[in-house]
Amino acid sequence: MKKFGHLKMTIPGSNQKQPDKSASGKSRLPGIKTLILLFCVLLITLNGNVIKAQGKIWSVDDCIKYALEQNIQILKARVVTNIDEEYVLLAKAGRLPSLSASARQNFSWSNQSNTTTGATVFKGSDGTNISASSNVTLFNARKIQNNIRKSETDYEAGKYNMEVIKENISLSVLNAYLQVLYAEEQVKNTTNQVNSTSEQLKLAEERMNLGVISNSDYLLVKSQLANENLTLATASSQLEINRVTLMQFMELQVSADFRIARPNLDSMINLKRFPSSQEVYKTALEFKPEVKNAELNKKSSQLSVDLARADYFPNVSMNAGLSTSYSGNNTGSSFGTQLNNNFSPSVGLSVAIPIYLNRQVKTRVEVARMNTTNAELDESNTKNILRKAIEQAVLDVTSSQIEFEASSQQYQAAKESFDVASEKYTQGIMNSVDFLIQRTNFITAESAFLQSKYKLIFSYKILDFYQGVPLSL
C-alpha cells in the first residue's frame, strides 16, 4: 500500500523578513490563512485516498487483474514477446537492399627524387578514397520468405505461451481466493459454536450449583468449550495463512487491512450439470493457448527444415557501388576535379554455389527434421495432458455434486437432531454426554458440508475454465 510522508510547510513568522508590498500596500504573497486552508485541503485529500485504499474490498476479478499486472513471469514473457517482434522486423528487412558507405583519408611519407635537380627529399603525401555499395539478394531458395514466416510463427507462439502463464496465475489466485472464503466461513461457524457452548457452560454451572447435574457433567461441557476454543484458534490461524498466500500470489505486499468480497456462492450451485468430456475437449482444442503454442512450435520446426534445405541451392545476389579518390601527389588537379574525374560506378552479379561443405548442410537438415519430430510429439503430449485434465475435471464435477447432495442431507439431518437435543438439554431432559455427542455429530456434518460446497464450486470453475468461460465468481 502506498505510504505518504509527512508534509512540511513553512509559514512566515514575525522574525522573518517581511514581504515587499505593492503601491496599494497589499502583500504580494498569499496570506497565512490561505496557506493554512490549502494545507488542510491537501491533507484531507491525501487522508481520503489512504482510507479509500485501506478500505478497498477486493473481488476475485480485482485480485486476478492485479496479479496479472504485477506477476514477474508475465512481465518476463512480455519482454520475450517484444524480442520476438523485433526478430520479425529484422527478417522482413532482409527483403530490402543493404547500403553502406565509407570514406578513408591516408597520409604517407617517403624519399622522393626531384627530376629537375636530382636531389632526394623526404616528402609526405595524402590521399582520399570515398565509396558506397549496395547488395540485394535475388534468389536463395525462399530462405528470406521462410525466415519471415518462422519469425512470425515464433512471435505468435510466444504470445500464446504468455497466455498459458496468465491462465496458470489466474487459476492459482482463484483457488487461493476460495481458500480464504472457506477459512472465513470456518472461523464464523467455529465462533458461533464457541458462543453457543459458552452459554451452555453457564447453564451447566447453574445446574451444578443447584445439584441438578454432577460436577463431571459440568467438566464435560467445560472441556468441550476448551476444544472449540482451540479449534477457533486453529481456524483463525489458517485464515491468516490463506490471506497471506492470496496476497503473495497477487504480488501484493502483505497488509492487515486486506479484505475480499464475499459473493453469493449458493446461487452458483447447479446439481444438474452432466458435462461430456468429449464435447468439452473438442471445445478446448479450439482456443486453449497451450494447444495453439504447441501447434505453432511444430510449424516453426517445419520451417526450420526448409531454411536448412535452402543451403543446398545457389545464392544469387546483385551488387552495385560507387567510388572516387583524390591524391595529393597530383598537384595539377584540384580536390573537386579529381573526385569528379575519378568517379567510378560499378554493377555486378554474383552466384555462390555450394559444392562440398563438409556435411554441414545435411547435418542441419537432419537435426531440423528430428526437432520437427520432437515438436510433433510435444503437440500430441500437450493434447493428451489437456484431455486427461478435462476428463478429471468432468469426473470431479460429477462426484462433487453427489458428495455435496449427500453432505447437504447429512447436514440437515444432523441440524434437526441437534436442535431437538438442544431443546431437551435446555429443559434438563438430556444429559451432557448425550448432548455433546449430538453436538459433535452436528459440527462434523457442518464441516463436511462446508468442504463439499467449496469443492463443488471450484470444480465448476475448473470445468468453465476448459470451456472458455472467464474465471470469476
Secondary structure, DSSP 8 states (H G I E B T S, - for coil): -------------TTS----B-TTS-BSS--HHHHHHHHHHHHHHHHHHHHHHHT-EE-HHHHHHHHHHH-HHHHHHHHHHHHHHHHHHHHHHTTS-EEEEEEEEEEEEEEEE-TTT--EEEEEEEEEEEEEEEEEEEESTTHHHHHHHHHHHHHHHHHHHHHHHHHHHHHHHHHHHHHHHHHHHHHHHHHHHHHHHHHHHHHHHHHHHHTSS-HHHHHHHHHHHHHHHHHHHHHHHHHHHHHHHHHHHTT----TT-EE----GGGG--TT----HHHHHHHHTTT-HHHHHHHHHHHHHHHHHHHHHGGGS-EEEEEEEEEEEEETT-TTS-HHHHHHHT-EEEEEEEEE-----TTHHHHHHHHHHHHHHHHHHHHHHHHHHHHHHHHHHHHHHHHHHHHHHHHHHHHHHHHHHHHHHHHHHHTT-S-HHHHHHHHHHHHHHHHHHHHHHHHHHHHHHHHHHHTT-----
